[in-house]
Amino acid sequence: MRSDLHEPGAVRAGMIGLATPNLGARERELVLECLDAGWVSSAGPFVDRFEKEFATAVGARFAVATASGTAALHVALRVAGVDQDDEVVLPSLTFIAPANAVRYQGAFPVFVDVDPGHWQIAPDAVRAFLKKCRRDAEGRFWNPETKRRVRALLPVDLLGHPADHDALRALAQEYGLAYVEDATESLGASYKKKALGTIAPVTAFSFNGNKLITTGGGGMLVTDDEALATRAKYLTTQAKDDPVEFVHGAVGYNYRLTNLQAALGIAQLERLDAFVATKRHIAARYGAALGAVPGFRPITEASWAASAWWLFSAEVDAAAFGCDRRELSARLERAGVQARPLWQALHESPAHQRSWSEPCPVATRIQSAAISLPSSTHLADAEQDRVIAAVLASRHA
Ligand SMILES: *Cc1c(COP(=O)(O)O)cnc(C)c1O
């Protein structure tokens, strides 16, 4: 059994997994077409086609495929102008990838708290931090504690649910910050009826095995800005100025997605609407069955959000529920149900000790109490009923 939330593959036989791939006949057909054509690596038509179809699906003008969501974030930060020793504001409650991407640019994260209802980066917490920053004659803002320049805001749409982008974008504008959106967990969600991917100047998605759609591993950067898209494509393909004589105009990366992966992506993308509908169906069923159980508090959907419900997660209050989330997780495991905690809050992470943190009591509380329940798009109602029964039985086990 793997224990990482982001490594869903190995689930014990008969076990109901957390979020495992949903692959069908169309995936097989397109991957075989790719194999038959011999286009397995970076040369070939499938990557271009996946980029075009993905851009259309989210309503953006341009999409650049990458080897992972983390790679998409790294390049997004670079093309947004984040530089060595800058600071980037992001939530403490998130998978670690966006914070790592900030460090790949030689910049530093600033961790801020999340809101207790929807668990997203809290605009009030961002504002409280920015208010303390000092403005210089050129209108740039500096963190007085670290003496580093605050350069960008990096909201994460956590667990399928969009962050409060209008409030956050207004802050970015007021303080002259670049705005890079991490929508890697939330493909198919919308904010005030606008699809994620059409909101920020640059947005990153992930096709890791446990995400809304998968290419095995992969990511996508989307933008409406042609110059930015061109620059991103250039950087992800080793910054080649002359592909014949191998002249490179910058230090780029091998962040390409392969055609084989893109073929899988094209097939998965055709099923995105159905996947999102299924995720919402699963969340609604969990909500109806467990939402009123004492001490079990699911993440709530904001009035301005249509969540893609990547994972159904809830806070478990041990006193009211009957056991804490660790014990609940162990009991579910014995019942053949894979449940998972959230990620260590990043302001407490040994990997990011050199970064500045604002107080993040809500992130700490949610992280210590939260559990995610099986949310795969192939989860049948009968299987979900088994999960629900196991949760209810765990209360007095
Ligand atoms: C999955 C994820 C990523 C990117 O993941 P990859 O595995 O690199 O595709 C980035 N940020 C968050 C919040 C994620 O959950």
The ligand as a MOL file (V3000), in Angstrom:
LIG
                    3D

  0  0  0     0  0            999 V3000
M  V30 BEGIN CTAB
M  V30 COUNTS 15 15 0 0 0
M  V30 BEGIN ATOM
M  V30 1 C -1.4650 17.6780 -8.1270 0
M  V30 2 C -1.0630 19.0570 -7.7300 0
M  V30 3 C -0.0680 19.7770 -8.4260 0
M  V30 4 C 0.7180 19.2570 -9.5810 0
M  V30 5 O 0.9530 17.9600 -9.5100 0
M  V30 6 P 1.7650 17.0660 -10.5770 0
M  V30 7 O 1.7670 15.7720 -9.8590 0
M  V30 8 O 3.1000 17.7120 -10.7290 0
M  V30 9 O 1.0080 17.0220 -11.8480 0
M  V30 10 C 0.1630 21.0790 -8.0430 0
M  V30 11 N -0.5160 21.6550 -7.0360 0
M  V30 12 C -1.4730 20.9970 -6.3390 0
M  V30 13 C -2.2230 21.7270 -5.2660 0
M  V30 14 C -1.7580 19.6700 -6.6420 0
M  V30 15 O -2.6910 19.0040 -5.9280 0
M  V30 END ATOM
M  V30 BEGIN BOND
M  V30 1 1 1 2
M  V30 2 1 2 3
M  V30 3 2 2 14
M  V30 4 1 3 4
M  V30 5 2 3 10
M  V30 6 1 4 5
M  V30 7 1 5 6
M  V30 8 2 6 7
M  V30 9 1 6 8
M  V30 10 1 6 9
M  V30 11 1 10 11
M  V30 12 2 11 12
M  V30 13 1 12 13
M  V30 14 1 12 14
M  V30 15 1 14 15
M  V30 END BOND
M  V30 END CTAB
M  END
